[in-house]
Amino acid sequence: LAELTLVGATGNRATDPAKPEMDPVASNDSNAGAIEILIRTGDNATREKRSDDALLAYRKAIAAAQESEQTDAVWRLVLQAYLKVARLLEERQEYREAAKELLGGVNILPQHELAPWLQLQAAWCMAQVAATSPEALPEYRQLLEQHLQNYAAAPTANQALLWLARLAESARN
């Protein structure tokens, strides 16, 4: 928590008005340094099995990046942060929320080279939801079809095609 409090003062807006110590210090510098610090803080919290702190740090990094224009390198870090958030949510078996987070990253930068990976991971998360809630099957199928439509040339397209074929085969049986 102390790390997050310190990082909160590096230029990121607190979402909880009850914690004024997390309000930003005015700075004219780029957010890139703050974003990297937040991601490292999240990585450290993950290693220490403090998933709530890690989620907070990653989400603050994502929010900080969206507040101003960033370089491609920073956006790569942010999309990786989306993947890290999803991984933590998957560990909690919160697959629908993980898919929502991943699709949020795809929506921000749909043409980025990491977008197909996020979208395919979102489909995988929805497959986990569909395994216990059959009403999620149409959403899973739609994600796979969108993947093939939007990222047909991506290295992930073959995997999406395979999953779609398996889904069709299981529907016939």
Residue frames as a rotation matrix with the C-alpha (Angstrom) as fourth column:
LEU 1
0.572 0.820 0.000 0.00
0.820 -0.572 0.000 0.00
0.000 0.000 -1.000 0.00
ALA 2
0.369 -0.524 -0.768 2.89
0.179 -0.770 0.612 2.34
-0.912 -0.363 -0.191 0.76
GLU 3
-0.690 -0.623 0.369 4.31
0.445 0.038 0.895 1.72
-0.571 0.782 0.251 -2.73
LEU 4
-0.171 0.717 0.676 0.97
0.953 -0.052 0.297 2.53
0.248 0.695 -0.674 -4.31
THR 5
0.712 0.384 -0.588 0.69
0.575 -0.799 0.175 5.69
-0.403 -0.462 -0.790 -2.22
LEU 6
-0.133 -0.854 -0.503 4.10
0.097 -0.516 0.851 6.83
-0.986 0.064 0.151 -3.43
VAL 7
-0.771 -0.125 0.624 3.29
0.598 0.192 0.778 5.94
-0.218 0.973 -0.073 -7.00
GLY 8
0.251 0.961 0.121 -0.03
0.965 -0.239 -0.106 7.74
-0.073 0.143 -0.987 -6.71
ALA 9
0.538 -0.110 -0.835 1.90
0.208 -0.943 0.259 10.97
-0.817 -0.313 -0.485 -6.25
THR 10
-0.519 -0.839 0.164 3.73
0.346 -0.031 0.938 10.57
-0.782 0.543 0.306 -9.58
GLY 11
-0.822 0.194 -0.535 0.96
-0.503 -0.689 0.522 12.07
-0.268 0.698 0.664 -11.66
ASN 12
-0.759 0.601 -0.253 -1.94
0.303 0.669 0.679 9.62
0.577 0.438 -0.689 -11.60
ARG 13
-0.388 0.726 0.568 -5.46
-0.722 -0.622 0.302 10.66
0.572 -0.293 0.766 -10.61
ALA 14
-0.967 0.124 0.224 -6.94
-0.085 0.669 -0.739 8.89
-0.242 -0.733 -0.636 -7.62
THR 15
-0.534 0.837 -0.120 -10.35
0.033 0.162 0.986 7.37
0.845 0.523 -0.114 -8.15
ASP 16
0.142 0.556 -0.819 -11.18
0.875 0.316 0.366 7.34
0.462 -0.769 -0.442 -4.45
PRO 17
0.192 -0.050 0.980 -11.81
-0.067 -0.997 -0.038 10.83
0.979 -0.058 -0.195 -3.07
ALA 18
0.978 0.186 0.097 -11.47
-0.114 0.083 0.990 9.42
0.176 -0.979 0.103 0.45
LYS 19
0.487 -0.873 -0.020 -7.73
0.751 0.407 0.520 8.96
-0.446 -0.269 0.854 -0.21
PRO 20
0.988 -0.054 -0.147 -6.36
-0.112 -0.898 -0.426 12.43
-0.109 0.438 -0.893 -0.93
GLU 21
0.229 -0.969 0.097 -2.81
-0.407 -0.005 0.913 11.17
-0.884 -0.248 -0.395 -0.47
MET 22
-0.105 -0.213 0.971 -3.22
0.671 0.706 0.227 9.44
-0.734 0.676 0.068 -3.83
ASP 23
0.889 0.442 -0.115 -3.92
0.235 -0.659 -0.715 12.72
-0.392 0.609 -0.690 -5.66
PRO 24
0.456 -0.746 0.486 -1.32
0.849 0.201 -0.489 13.67
0.267 0.635 0.725 -8.23
VAL 25
0.065 -0.557 -0.828 1.48
0.381 -0.753 0.537 16.14
-0.922 -0.351 0.163 -7.90
ALA 26
0.901 0.306 -0.306 1.37
-0.127 -0.490 -0.862 18.61
-0.414 0.816 -0.403 -10.78
SER 27
-0.137 -0.956 0.261 4.00
0.181 0.235 0.955 17.77
-0.974 0.178 0.141 -13.39
ASN 28
0.440 0.214 -0.872 4.75
-0.737 -0.468 -0.487 18.88
-0.512 0.858 -0.048 -16.92
ASP 29
-0.648 -0.761 -0.022 6.68
-0.666 0.552 0.502 15.69
-0.370 0.340 -0.864 -17.67
SER 30
-0.281 0.484 -0.829 5.40
-0.650 0.540 0.535 12.77
0.706 0.689 0.163 -19.71
ASN 31
0.502 0.564 0.655 3.39
-0.860 0.408 0.307 10.09
-0.094 -0.717 0.690 -17.94
ALA 32
0.457 -0.303 -0.837 5.69
-0.363 0.795 -0.486 7.39
0.812 0.526 0.253 -19.34
GLY 33
-0.641 -0.767 0.044 7.81
-0.325 0.219 -0.920 7.20
0.695 -0.604 -0.390 -16.18
ALA 34
-0.433 0.569 0.699 4.77
-0.864 -0.040 -0.502 7.04
-0.257 -0.821 0.509 -13.93
ILE 35
0.606 0.679 -0.415 3.20
-0.779 0.611 -0.137 4.33
0.161 0.406 0.900 -16.09
GLU 36
0.069 -0.674 -0.735 6.36
-0.226 0.707 -0.670 2.23
0.972 0.212 -0.103 -15.92
ILE 37
-0.808 -0.355 0.471 6.54
-0.501 -0.010 -0.866 2.67
0.312 -0.935 -0.170 -12.15
LEU 38
0.015 0.908 0.419 2.91
-0.957 0.134 -0.257 1.61
-0.290 -0.397 0.871 -11.78
ILE 39
0.653 0.201 -0.730 3.45
-0.534 0.806 -0.255 -1.48
0.537 0.557 0.634 -13.91
ARG 40
-0.368 -0.854 -0.368 6.57
-0.169 0.451 -0.877 -2.43
0.914 -0.260 -0.310 -11.94
THR 41
-0.658 0.218 0.720 4.65
-0.752 -0.143 -0.644 -1.90
-0.037 -0.966 0.258 -8.73
GLY 42
0.462 0.885 -0.058 1.94
-0.884 0.454 -0.114 -4.20
-0.074 0.104 0.992 -10.05
ASP 43
0.336 -0.436 -0.835 4.52
-0.306 0.788 -0.535 -6.80
0.891 0.436 0.131 -11.02
ASN 44
-0.736 -0.650 0.189 6.04
-0.340 0.115 -0.933 -6.64
0.585 -0.752 -0.305 -7.54
ALA 45
-0.295 0.721 0.627 2.63
-0.913 -0.019 -0.408 -6.96
-0.283 -0.693 0.664 -5.88
THR 46
0.624 0.496 -0.604 1.87
-0.689 0.714 -0.126 -9.95
0.369 0.494 0.787 -8.11
ARG 47
-0.156 -0.781 -0.605 5.09
-0.173 0.625 -0.761 -11.66
0.972 -0.014 -0.233 -7.05
GLU 48
-0.923 -0.203 0.326 4.15
-0.325 -0.039 -0.945 -11.03
0.204 -0.978 -0.030 -3.42
LYS 49
-0.650 0.724 -0.230 0.67
0.659 0.688 0.304 -12.52
0.378 0.046 -0.925 -3.99
ARG 50
-0.504 0.513 -0.695 -1.09
0.280 -0.664 -0.693 -9.19
-0.817 -0.544 0.191 -3.35
SER 51
-0.554 0.263 0.790 -3.46
0.832 0.189 0.521 -9.37
-0.012 0.946 -0.324 -6.27
ASP 52
0.579 0.800 -0.155 -5.70
0.798 -0.595 -0.094 -6.49
-0.167 -0.069 -0.984 -5.18
ASP 53
0.343 -0.552 -0.760 -2.71
-0.009 -0.811 0.585 -4.14
-0.939 -0.193 -0.283 -5.02
ALA 54
-0.691 -0.612 0.384 -1.45
0.329 0.207 0.921 -5.46
-0.643 0.763 0.059 -8.36
LEU 55
-0.083 0.756 0.650 -4.83
0.996 0.043 0.077 -4.90
0.031 0.653 -0.756 -10.02
LEU 56
0.739 0.344 -0.579 -4.95
0.451 -0.891 0.045 -1.37
-0.501 -0.295 -0.814 -8.64
ALA 57
-0.084 -0.872 -0.482 -1.46
-0.070 -0.478 0.876 -0.55
-0.994 0.108 -0.021 -9.94
TYR 58
-0.731 -0.175 0.659 -2.10
0.580 0.349 0.736 -2.00
-0.359 0.921 -0.154 -13.41
ARG 59
0.223 0.909 0.352 -5.44
0.975 -0.217 -0.056 -0.24
0.026 0.356 -0.934 -13.72
LYS 60
0.622 -0.090 -0.778 -3.88
0.193 -0.945 0.263 3.06
-0.759 -0.314 -0.571 -12.65
ALA 61
-0.529 -0.848 -0.027 -1.20
0.099 -0.094 0.991 2.58
-0.843 0.522 0.134 -15.33
ILE 62
-0.465 0.456 0.759 -3.87
0.884 0.276 0.376 1.96
-0.038 0.846 -0.532 -17.95
ALA 63
0.619 0.760 -0.196 -5.84
0.763 -0.642 -0.079 5.03
-0.186 -0.101 -0.977 -16.85
ALA 64
0.235 -0.618 -0.750 -2.72
0.075 -0.758 0.648 7.22
-0.969 -0.208 -0.132 -16.82
ALA 65
-0.734 -0.546 0.403 -1.88
0.397 0.137 0.908 6.25
-0.551 0.827 0.116 -20.39
GLN 66
-0.140 0.783 0.606 -5.35
0.984 0.042 0.174 7.14
0.110 0.620 -0.776 -21.59
GLU 67
0.515 0.360 -0.778 -5.10
0.588 -0.808 0.016 10.66
-0.623 -0.466 -0.628 -20.17
SER 68
0.385 -0.433 -0.815 -2.51
-0.576 -0.803 0.155 11.85
-0.721 0.410 -0.558 -22.69
GLU 69
0.841 -0.115 -0.529 -0.83
-0.461 0.361 -0.811 10.89
0.284 0.926 0.251 -25.94
GLN 70
0.464 -0.675 0.573 1.78
-0.357 0.450 0.819 8.16
-0.811 -0.585 -0.033 -25.54
THR 71
-0.298 -0.659 -0.691 4.46
-0.948 0.116 0.298 6.53
-0.116 0.743 -0.659 -27.65
ASP 72
0.376 0.390 -0.841 4.08
-0.594 0.797 0.105 3.09
0.711 0.460 0.532 -29.18
ALA 73
-0.549 -0.663 -0.508 6.46
0.014 0.601 -0.799 1.69
0.835 -0.447 -0.320 -26.56
VAL 74
-0.857 0.299 0.420 4.24
-0.495 -0.248 -0.833 2.97
-0.145 -0.921 0.361 -23.75
TRP 75
0.152 0.964 -0.216 1.11
-0.987 0.159 0.014 1.61
0.047 0.212 0.976 -25.43
ARG 76
-0.024 -0.243 -0.970 2.83
-0.260 0.938 -0.228 -1.79
0.965 0.247 -0.085 -25.64
LEU 77
-0.938 -0.342 -0.052 3.38
-0.017 0.196 -0.980 -1.65
0.345 -0.919 -0.190 -21.87
VAL 78
-0.517 0.816 0.258 -0.25
-0.807 -0.365 -0.464 -0.66
-0.285 -0.448 0.847 -21.34
LEU 79
0.318 0.639 -0.701 -1.58
-0.807 0.571 0.154 -3.52
0.498 0.516 0.697 -23.48
GLN 80
-0.406 -0.515 -0.755 0.68
0.049 0.813 -0.580 -5.86
0.913 -0.273 -0.304 -21.55
ALA 81
-0.927 0.141 0.348 -0.84
-0.374 -0.251 -0.893 -4.41
-0.038 -0.958 0.286 -18.38
TYR 82
0.072 0.986 -0.148 -4.27
-0.995 0.081 0.060 -5.40
0.071 0.143 0.987 -19.73
LEU 83
0.177 -0.077 -0.981 -2.95
-0.283 0.951 -0.125 -8.94
0.943 0.300 0.146 -20.15
LYS 84
-0.816 -0.543 -0.197 -1.61
0.058 0.263 -0.963 -8.90
0.575 -0.797 -0.183 -16.59
VAL 85
-0.553 0.722 0.416 -4.95
-0.814 -0.362 -0.454 -7.70
-0.177 -0.589 0.788 -15.22
ALA 86
0.356 0.721 -0.595 -6.68
-0.826 0.541 0.161 -10.50
0.438 0.434 0.788 -17.12
ARG 87
-0.240 -0.521 -0.819 -4.24
-0.049 0.849 -0.526 -13.09
0.969 -0.087 -0.230 -15.80
LEU 88
-0.967 -0.098 0.237 -4.94
-0.227 -0.099 -0.969 -12.01
0.118 -0.990 0.073 -12.21
LEU 89
-0.174 0.979 0.108 -8.69
-0.960 -0.144 -0.238 -12.14
-0.218 -0.145 0.965 -12.82
GLU 90
0.245 0.201 -0.948 -8.34
-0.570 0.821 0.026 -15.57
0.784 0.534 0.316 -14.42
GLU 91
-0.743 -0.570 -0.352 -6.56
-0.024 0.547 -0.836 -16.80
0.669 -0.613 -0.420 -11.29
ARG 92
-0.805 0.535 0.254 -9.66
-0.424 -0.221 -0.878 -15.72
-0.414 -0.815 0.405 -9.36
GLN 93
-0.723 0.501 0.475 -11.79
0.661 0.702 0.265 -17.46
-0.201 0.506 -0.839 -11.98
GLU 94
0.123 0.691 -0.712 -13.42
0.137 -0.722 -0.678 -14.15
-0.983 -0.014 -0.183 -12.90
TYR 95
-0.496 -0.433 0.752 -13.32
0.694 0.321 0.644 -14.98
-0.521 0.842 0.141 -16.59
ARG 96
0.410 0.712 0.571 -16.09
0.905 -0.397 -0.154 -12.67
0.117 0.580 -0.806 -17.77
GLU 97
0.878 -0.150 -0.455 -14.41
0.052 -0.914 0.402 -9.69
-0.476 -0.376 -0.795 -16.10
ALA 98
-0.146 -0.983 0.113 -11.06
0.182 0.086 0.980 -10.74
-0.972 0.164 0.166 -17.59
ALA 99
-0.234 0.133 0.963 -12.60
0.960 0.190 0.207 -10.85
-0.156 0.973 -0.172 -21.07
LYS 100
0.806 0.588 0.065 -14.11
0.592 -0.803 -0.066 -7.41
0.014 0.092 -0.996 -20.52
GLU 101
0.521 -0.704 -0.483 -10.71
-0.069 -0.599 0.798 -5.98
-0.851 -0.382 -0.361 -19.53
LEU 102
-0.411 -0.732 0.544 -8.99
0.467 0.344 0.815 -7.52
-0.783 0.589 0.200 -22.54
LEU 103
0.071 0.525 0.848 -11.60
0.994 -0.111 -0.015 -6.21
0.086 0.844 -0.530 -24.94
GLY 104
0.872 0.158 -0.464 -11.15
0.279 -0.938 0.204 -2.79
-0.403 -0.307 -0.862 -23.39
GLY 105
-0.046 -0.975 -0.218 -7.51
-0.031 -0.217 0.976 -2.92
-0.998 0.052 -0.020 -24.46
VAL 106
-0.465 -0.053 0.884 -8.47
0.812 0.372 0.450 -4.04
-0.352 0.927 -0.130 -27.95
ASN 107
0.545 0.790 0.282 -10.95
0.839 -0.512 -0.187 -1.17
-0.004 0.338 -0.941 -28.24
ILE 108
0.606 -0.393 -0.692 -8.30
0.037 -0.855 0.517 1.39
-0.795 -0.339 -0.504 -27.32
LEU 109
-0.154 -0.757 -0.634 -5.80
-0.811 -0.270 0.520 0.26
-0.565 0.594 -0.572 -29.96
PRO 110
0.672 0.538 0.509 -7.42
-0.229 0.804 -0.549 -2.23
-0.705 0.252 0.663 -32.36
GLN 111
0.910 -0.336 -0.242 -4.61
-0.215 0.117 -0.970 -1.90
0.354 0.935 0.035 -34.91
HIS 112
0.208 -0.873 0.441 -1.74
-0.970 -0.125 0.210 -2.48
-0.129 -0.471 -0.872 -32.46
GLU 113
-0.249 -0.400 -0.882 0.25
-0.620 0.766 -0.172 -5.67
0.744 0.504 -0.439 -33.00
LEU 114
-0.990 -0.114 0.079 -0.78
-0.131 0.576 -0.807 -6.95
0.047 -0.809 -0.585 -29.55
ALA 115
-0.351 0.935 0.048 -4.52
-0.913 -0.331 -0.240 -6.43
-0.209 -0.128 0.970 -30.16
PRO 116
0.140 0.455 -0.880 -5.07
-0.624 0.730 0.278 -9.87
0.769 0.510 0.386 -31.75
TRP 117
-0.644 -0.451 -0.618 -3.47
0.175 0.700 -0.693 -11.53
0.745 -0.554 -0.372 -28.74
LEU 118
-0.909 0.369 0.195 -5.72
-0.339 -0.381 -0.860 -9.65
-0.243 -0.848 0.472 -26.33
GLN 119
-0.093 0.937 -0.338 -8.80
-0.994 -0.069 0.084 -10.43
0.055 0.343 0.938 -28.40
LEU 120
-0.033 0.027 -0.999 -7.95
-0.298 0.954 0.035 -14.14
0.954 0.299 -0.024 -28.62
GLN 121
-0.910 -0.305 -0.281 -7.31
0.183 0.313 -0.932 -14.27
0.372 -0.900 -0.229 -24.87
ALA 122
-0.612 0.772 0.171 -10.71
-0.740 -0.484 -0.467 -12.62
-0.278 -0.412 0.868 -24.34
ALA 123
0.151 0.645 -0.750 -12.26
-0.801 0.524 0.290 -15.40
0.580 0.556 0.595 -26.44
TRP 124
-0.476 -0.394 -0.786 -10.47
0.102 0.863 -0.495 -18.00
0.874 -0.316 -0.370 -24.32
CYS 125
-0.977 0.139 0.160 -11.89
-0.192 -0.259 -0.947 -16.37
-0.090 -0.956 0.280 -21.18
MET 126
-0.170 0.977 -0.126 -15.38
-0.979 -0.183 -0.094 -16.51
-0.115 0.108 0.988 -22.65
ALA 127
-0.060 0.086 -0.995 -14.83
-0.394 0.913 0.102 -20.19
0.917 0.398 -0.021 -23.44
GLN 128
-0.894 -0.291 -0.340 -14.23
0.194 0.432 -0.881 -20.73
0.403 -0.854 -0.330 -19.73
VAL 129
-0.670 0.733 0.115 -17.49
-0.620 -0.468 -0.630 -18.93
-0.408 -0.493 0.768 -18.94
ALA 130
0.021 0.706 -0.708 -19.32
-0.947 0.241 0.213 -20.97
0.321 0.666 0.674 -21.60
ALA 131
-0.639 -0.330 -0.695 -18.06
-0.171 0.942 -0.289 -24.20
0.750 -0.066 -0.658 -20.06
THR 132
-0.871 0.325 -0.369 -20.29
0.470 0.332 -0.818 -23.60
-0.144 -0.886 -0.442 -17.04
SER 133
-0.155 0.827 -0.540 -22.86
-0.019 -0.549 -0.835 -21.23
-0.988 -0.120 0.101 -18.55
PRO 134
-0.371 -0.014 0.929 -24.06
0.815 0.474 0.333 -22.35
-0.445 0.881 -0.164 -21.97
GLU 135
0.732 0.681 -0.012 -25.80
0.605 -0.658 -0.449 -19.01
-0.313 0.321 -0.894 -22.50
ALA 136
0.379 -0.687 -0.621 -22.29
-0.329 -0.727 0.603 -17.55
-0.865 -0.025 -0.501 -23.04
LEU 137
-0.087 -0.424 0.901 -21.69
0.627 0.680 0.380 -19.73
-0.774 0.599 0.207 -26.13
PRO 138
0.678 0.347 0.648 -23.03
0.733 -0.385 -0.561 -17.16
0.055 0.856 -0.515 -28.61
GLU 139
0.915 -0.384 -0.124 -20.74
-0.340 -0.899 0.274 -14.49
-0.217 -0.209 -0.954 -27.15
TYR 140
0.094 -0.893 0.439 -17.77
-0.100 0.431 0.897 -16.89
-0.991 -0.128 -0.049 -27.38
ARG 141
0.130 0.037 0.991 -18.64
0.881 0.455 -0.133 -17.73
-0.456 0.890 0.027 -31.00
GLN 142
0.932 0.277 0.233 -19.03
0.353 -0.838 -0.415 -14.02
0.080 0.470 -0.879 -31.82
LEU 143
0.614 -0.773 -0.159 -15.58
-0.455 -0.511 0.729 -13.23
-0.645 -0.376 -0.665 -30.39
LEU 144
-0.150 -0.671 0.726 -14.02
0.316 0.663 0.678 -15.95
-0.937 0.332 0.113 -32.53
GLU 145
0.367 0.368 0.854 -15.81
0.918 0.001 -0.395 -14.77
-0.147 0.930 -0.338 -35.65
GLN 146
0.994 -0.041 -0.098 -14.80
-0.044 -0.999 -0.032 -11.16
-0.096 0.036 -0.995 -34.97
HIS 147
0.271 -0.959 0.084 -11.23
-0.227 0.022 0.974 -12.31
-0.936 -0.283 -0.212 -34.50
LEU 148
-0.184 -0.314 0.931 -11.20
0.737 0.583 0.342 -13.99
-0.650 0.749 0.125 -37.88
GLN 149
0.670 0.498 0.551 -12.81
0.737 -0.535 -0.413 -10.96
0.089 0.682 -0.726 -39.48
ASN 150
0.977 -0.212 -0.007 -10.55
-0.205 -0.956 0.209 -8.34
-0.051 -0.203 -0.978 -37.89
TYR 151
0.213 -0.958 0.189 -7.28
-0.821 -0.071 0.567 -10.25
-0.530 -0.276 -0.802 -37.60
ALA 152
0.961 0.270 0.065 -7.32
-0.186 0.799 -0.572 -12.76
-0.207 0.538 0.817 -40.45
ALA 153
0.578 -0.805 -0.132 -3.61
-0.088 0.100 -0.991 -12.19
0.811 0.585 -0.013 -41.17
ALA 154
0.264 -0.470 0.842 -2.51
-0.945 -0.301 0.129 -12.30
0.193 -0.830 -0.523 -37.52
PRO 155
-0.669 -0.597 -0.443 -0.60
-0.480 0.802 -0.356 -15.28
0.568 -0.026 -0.823 -36.12
THR 156
-0.795 0.413 0.444 -3.56
-0.339 0.304 -0.890 -15.90
-0.503 -0.858 -0.101 -33.80
ALA 157
-0.124 0.825 -0.551 -6.07
-0.990 -0.137 0.017 -16.46
-0.062 0.548 0.834 -36.62
ASN 158
-0.381 -0.051 -0.923 -5.30
-0.393 0.913 0.111 -20.17
0.837 0.405 -0.367 -36.96
GLN 159
-0.977 0.028 -0.212 -6.00
0.203 0.437 -0.877 -20.74
0.068 -0.899 -0.432 -33.27
ALA 160
-0.528 0.836 -0.151 -9.30
-0.589 -0.488 -0.644 -18.85
-0.612 -0.251 0.750 -33.53
LEU 161
-0.104 0.456 -0.884 -10.24
-0.919 0.296 0.260 -20.91
0.380 0.839 0.388 -36.58
LEU 162
-0.702 -0.223 -0.676 -9.44
-0.023 0.956 -0.292 -24.12
0.712 -0.189 -0.677 -34.72
TRP 163
-0.924 0.376 -0.067 -11.55
0.072 -0.002 -0.997 -23.11
-0.375 -0.927 -0.025 -31.72
LEU 164
-0.286 0.851 -0.440 -14.42
-0.877 -0.418 -0.237 -22.11
-0.386 0.318 0.866 -33.99
ALA 165
-0.252 0.129 -0.959 -14.25
-0.638 0.723 0.265 -25.49
0.728 0.678 -0.100 -35.74
ARG 166
-0.904 -0.102 -0.414 -14.24
0.222 0.717 -0.660 -27.30
0.364 -0.689 -0.626 -32.38
LEU 167
-0.721 0.689 -0.067 -17.22
-0.339 -0.436 -0.834 -25.24
-0.604 -0.579 0.548 -31.28
ALA 168
-0.101 0.677 -0.729 -19.10
-0.992 -0.014 0.125 -26.15
0.075 0.736 0.673 -34.47
GLU 169
-0.491 -0.157 -0.857 -18.20
-0.271 0.962 -0.021 -29.82
0.828 0.223 -0.515 -34.06
SER 170
-0.977 0.127 -0.172 -19.38
0.206 0.341 -0.917 -29.91
-0.057 -0.932 -0.359 -30.44
ALA 171
-0.477 0.854 -0.209 -22.66
-0.714 -0.515 -0.473 -28.25
-0.512 -0.076 0.856 -31.48
ARG 172
-0.133 0.391 -0.911 -23.27
-0.826 0.464 0.320 -31.10
0.548 0.795 0.262 -33.97
ASN 173
-0.644 -0.204 -0.737 -22.73
0.088 0.938 -0.337 -33.75
0.760 -0.281 -0.586 -31.30
